[in-house]
């Protein structure tokens, strides 16, 4: 097997992939084969390209590349390949009950962190795609991704300034949450009826925004005051949370309703199942 071709399994069936421009590209005929169980996936793919061009005004060749993969005879042969996003579009035009399953599989397999490439953007792409598969809007995903970046900045500061244990992070996070929303993260999860789910994945726009404000304010206070030690970090966390909490209370007064709600961002039952 040539080292440029990798074999991955979907429901115990082989799909070839290769690295191209620092991302994974998948054999289209292999994906067609596992979705359709066609005895001649190449012919299916050929006819499908004609069909979707006529019926959907979609030209599959625009998102495919001819890349060399190892064929059954052991030789390197050019074949149509698509990256993860391209494969998403292609499988949408294939009538198969396996479509949603392979989309989730593609998101995981296509954006996995590979040792051959030190590219953090792959992990970010994968996270975005997974959220999209769960039904989140692009606007929500942008806020969530920004919140993740802000959170990482904050925990980096905590680590540099004396917070070492996970328990320290939990205490500091609880301080920010109590000052921002009036309740701890565990109390917030109970309020929303959550158990093992990620609380922030069930927050709406305002909840995410005030979470970011509290954590970003805390980070800046740490830096400006060059805080050291858990006692000072805890005081800073409360101060940062108080800033976000004050803004939240002003908004609530103007709107005449609470920002802290029992609602989950995704309300459809099928979406909630995906998040468990």
C-alpha positions as CSV (number, residue, x, y, z in Angstrom):
1,X,0.0,0.0,0.0
2,X,1.4,3.4,-1.0
3,X,1.8,5.6,2.1
4,X,-0.2,8.5,0.4
5,X,-3.4,6.3,0.4
6,X,-5.0,5.6,3.7
7,X,-7.9,3.2,4.3
8,X,-10.6,4.1,6.8
9,X,-13.8,2.1,7.7
10,X,-17.4,3.2,7.6
11,X,-19.7,0.4,8.9
12,X,-16.9,-2.1,8.2
13,X,-16.6,-1.0,4.6
14,X,-13.4,0.5,3.2
15,X,-13.1,4.1,2.0
16,X,-9.8,5.4,0.6
17,X,-8.5,8.9,1.5
18,X,-5.4,10.9,0.8
19,X,-3.8,14.1,2.0
20,X,-4.1,17.0,-0.4
21,X,-3.4,20.6,0.4
22,X,-3.2,19.7,4.1
23,X,-6.6,18.1,4.4
24,X,-8.2,14.7,3.8
25,X,-9.8,14.0,0.4
26,X,-12.0,10.9,0.0
27,X,-12.6,8.6,-2.9
28,X,-16.1,9.5,-4.2
29,X,-16.8,6.1,-5.7
30,X,-15.9,4.4,-2.4
31,X,-18.4,6.6,-0.6
32,X,-21.0,6.0,-3.4
33,X,-20.5,2.3,-2.9
34,X,-21.1,2.2,0.8
35,X,-24.2,4.4,0.5
36,X,-25.8,2.7,-2.4
37,X,-24.5,-0.9,-2.3
38,X,-24.1,-0.5,-6.0
39,X,-22.4,-3.4,-7.9
40,X,-20.9,-0.7,-10.2
41,X,-20.3,2.4,-8.2
42,X,-18.3,4.1,-11.0
43,X,-21.3,3.8,-13.3
44,X,-23.6,5.1,-10.5
45,X,-21.3,8.1,-10.0
46,X,-21.2,8.7,-13.8
47,X,-25.0,8.7,-14.1
48,X,-25.4,10.7,-10.9
49,X,-23.2,13.5,-12.2
50,X,-25.5,13.8,-15.2
51,X,-28.7,13.6,-13.1
52,X,-27.8,16.2,-10.5
53,X,-26.6,18.6,-13.2
54,X,-30.0,18.4,-14.9
55,X,-32.2,18.2,-11.8
56,X,-30.3,20.2,-9.1
57,X,-28.2,22.6,-11.3
58,X,-25.2,21.3,-9.4
59,X,-21.9,20.4,-11.2
60,X,-20.1,17.8,-9.0
61,X,-16.9,18.1,-10.9
62,X,-16.4,21.6,-9.5
63,X,-15.8,20.2,-6.1
64,X,-13.8,17.2,-7.1
65,X,-10.2,16.7,-7.8
66,X,-8.5,13.8,-9.8
67,X,-6.1,12.4,-7.2
68,X,-4.0,9.3,-7.4
69,X,-5.1,6.5,-5.1
70,X,-4.1,2.8,-4.9
71,X,-6.5,0.7,-7.0
72,X,-7.5,-2.9,-6.5
73,X,-4.7,-4.0,-8.8
74,X,-2.2,-2.2,-6.6
75,X,-1.4,0.5,-9.1
76,X,-1.8,4.3,-8.5
77,X,-4.7,5.5,-10.5
78,X,-6.4,8.9,-10.7
79,X,-9.9,8.9,-9.3
80,X,-12.5,11.6,-8.3
81,X,-11.9,12.7,-4.8
82,X,-13.6,15.4,-2.6
83,X,-12.7,17.0,0.7
84,X,-15.1,16.8,3.7
85,X,-17.3,19.7,2.7
86,X,-17.4,18.6,-0.9
87,X,-18.5,15.1,0.2
88,X,-21.2,16.6,2.3
89,X,-22.7,18.2,-0.8
90,X,-22.3,15.0,-2.9
91,X,-24.0,12.7,-0.3
92,X,-26.9,15.1,-0.1
93,X,-27.8,14.0,-3.6
94,X,-27.7,10.3,-2.9
95,X,-31.0,8.8,-1.7
96,X,-29.8,6.6,1.2
97,X,-30.8,6.0,4.8
98,X,-27.1,6.1,5.7
99,X,-26.6,9.8,4.6
100,X,-26.8,11.3,8.1
101,X,-24.6,8.6,9.6
102,X,-21.9,9.1,7.0
103,X,-22.0,12.9,7.4
104,X,-21.2,12.5,11.1
105,X,-18.5,10.0,10.2
106,X,-17.0,12.4,7.6
107,X,-16.9,15.2,10.1
108,X,-15.0,13.1,12.6
109,X,-12.7,11.3,10.1
110,X,-12.1,14.3,7.8
111,X,-11.1,16.8,10.4
112,X,-9.3,14.5,12.8
113,X,-5.9,15.7,14.0
114,X,-3.2,13.9,12.0
115,X,0.4,13.6,13.1
116,X,1.6,14.2,9.6
117,X,0.3,17.8,9.8
118,X,0.5,20.2,12.7
119,X,-2.5,22.3,11.7
120,X,-4.8,23.5,14.5
121,X,-7.3,24.7,11.9
122,X,-8.3,21.1,11.2
123,X,-9.6,20.7,14.8
124,X,-11.5,24.0,14.4
125,X,-13.1,22.9,11.1
126,X,-14.1,19.7,12.7
127,X,-15.8,21.4,15.6
128,X,-17.7,23.8,13.4
129,X,-18.9,20.9,11.2
130,X,-20.0,18.9,14.2
131,X,-22.1,21.8,15.5
132,X,-23.6,22.3,12.1
133,X,-24.6,18.7,11.9
134,X,-26.4,19.1,15.3
135,X,-28.5,21.8,13.8
136,X,-26.9,25.0,15.1
137,X,-27.0,28.2,13.0
138,X,-23.9,29.8,11.6
139,X,-24.3,32.8,13.8
140,X,-24.5,30.7,16.9
141,X,-21.5,28.7,15.9
142,X,-19.5,31.9,15.4
143,X,-20.3,32.9,19.0
144,X,-19.6,29.5,20.4
145,X,-16.2,29.3,18.6
146,X,-15.3,32.8,19.8
147,X,-16.3,31.7,23.3
148,X,-14.0,28.7,23.1
149,X,-11.1,30.9,22.2
150,X,-11.8,33.3,25.0
151,X,-12.1,30.4,27.5
152,X,-8.7,29.0,26.3
153,X,-7.1,32.4,26.8
154,X,-8.5,32.6,30.3
155,X,-7.3,29.1,31.3
156,X,-3.9,29.8,29.9
157,X,-3.7,32.8,32.2
158,X,-4.9,30.8,35.2
159,X,-2.2,28.2,34.6
160,X,0.6,30.8,34.3
161,X,-0.6,32.6,37.4
162,X,-0.9,29.8,39.9
163,X,-4.1,27.8,39.3
164,X,-2.8,24.2,38.7
165,X,-5.6,21.7,39.5
166,X,-8.8,21.2,37.6
167,X,-10.5,21.9,40.9
168,X,-9.0,25.4,40.9
169,X,-10.5,26.0,37.4
170,X,-13.9,24.8,38.6
171,X,-13.8,27.2,41.6
172,X,-12.8,30.1,39.5
173,X,-15.4,29.4,36.8
174,X,-18.0,29.1,39.4
175,X,-17.1,32.6,40.8
176,X,-17.5,34.1,37.3
177,X,-20.8,32.4,36.8
178,X,-22.2,33.3,40.1
179,X,-21.3,37.0,39.6
180,X,-22.5,36.9,35.9
181,X,-25.8,34.9,36.2
182,X,-26.4,34.6,39.9
183,X,-25.9,30.8,39.8
184,X,-23.0,28.3,39.5
185,X,-22.5,26.2,36.4
186,X,-23.9,23.1,38.2
187,X,-27.0,25.0,39.3
188,X,-27.3,26.4,35.7
189,X,-27.3,22.9,34.3
190,X,-30.0,21.8,36.7
191,X,-32.0,24.9,35.8
192,X,-32.0,23.8,32.2
193,X,-32.6,20.1,32.9
194,X,-29.2,19.0,31.7
195,X,-27.1,16.2,33.1
196,X,-23.9,15.2,31.3
197,X,-24.4,17.7,28.4
198,X,-22.2,20.7,27.9
199,X,-23.9,23.7,29.4
200,X,-22.6,26.2,26.9
201,X,-23.9,24.0,24.0
202,X,-27.4,24.8,25.3
203,X,-27.0,28.5,25.8
204,X,-28.7,31.1,23.6
205,X,-27.0,34.1,22.1
206,X,-27.3,36.4,25.2
207,X,-26.1,33.6,27.6
208,X,-23.1,33.0,25.4
209,X,-22.3,36.7,25.1
210,X,-22.5,37.4,28.8
211,X,-20.4,34.3,29.5
212,X,-17.7,35.7,27.1
213,X,-17.9,39.1,28.7
214,X,-17.3,37.7,32.2
215,X,-14.4,35.6,31.1
216,X,-12.8,38.1,28.8
217,X,-13.1,40.8,31.6
218,X,-11.5,38.4,34.0
219,X,-8.6,37.7,31.7
220,X,-7.9,41.4,31.2
221,X,-8.0,42.1,34.9
222,X,-5.4,39.3,35.5
223,X,-3.1,40.9,32.9
224,X,-3.5,44.5,33.9
225,X,-3.0,43.7,37.6
226,X,-0.5,41.0,37.0
227,X,-2.4,38.7,39.4
228,X,-0.8,35.8,41.1
229,X,-2.1,33.0,43.4
230,X,-5.5,31.5,43.7
231,X,-6.9,34.0,46.2
232,X,-6.2,36.9,43.9
233,X,-7.4,35.0,40.8
234,X,-10.7,34.3,42.7
235,X,-11.2,37.9,43.5
236,X,-10.5,38.8,39.9
237,X,-13.0,36.2,38.7
238,X,-15.7,37.7,40.8
239,X,-14.8,41.2,39.5
240,X,-14.9,40.1,35.9
241,X,-18.2,38.3,36.5
242,X,-19.6,41.4,38.3
243,X,-19.0,43.5,35.1
244,X,-20.9,40.9,33.0
245,X,-23.6,40.6,35.7
246,X,-24.1,44.4,35.8
247,X,-24.6,44.5,32.0
248,X,-27.0,41.5,32.2
249,X,-29.1,43.2,34.9
250,X,-29.4,46.4,32.9
251,X,-30.5,44.5,29.8
252,X,-33.0,42.4,31.8
253,X,-34.5,45.6,33.3
254,X,-34.9,47.1,29.8
255,X,-36.3,43.9,28.3
256,X,-38.5,43.1,31.3
257,X,-37.4,39.4,31.3
258,X,-34.6,37.2,32.6
259,X,-31.7,36.3,30.4
260,X,-31.2,33.1,32.5
261,X,-33.8,30.7,31.2
262,X,-34.7,27.0,31.3
263,X,-34.7,27.0,27.5
264,X,-32.1,25.0,25.5
265,X,-30.8,26.5,22.3
266,X,-31.8,23.4,20.3
267,X,-35.5,22.6,20.9
268,X,-36.2,19.9,18.4
269,X,-36.3,16.4,20.0
270,X,-34.1,14.9,17.2
271,X,-31.4,17.5,17.9
272,X,-31.4,16.9,21.6
273,X,-30.8,13.2,21.0
274,X,-27.7,14.1,18.9
275,X,-26.3,16.1,21.8
276,X,-26.5,13.2,24.3
